[in-house]
């Protein structure tokens, strides 16, 4: 059950950082912006797949997570942000 409080009180709790504000949020309707996904197929040489799988094993994550992380790091570091 969400505990209802006034926005000023919520802002104060957030700013102070002393209390957990999650109890005041309705997370069932929460959405993260810019998270719409689309499928992309990419053909890669075998050596890249082997390298990706080795890194995924080392990090204990799957290949797709490695690819997404590396792409995000590259985009964040090298390219200007594009609003979607």
Order of alpha helices (4+ residues) and beta strands (2+ residues): alpha-alpha-alpha
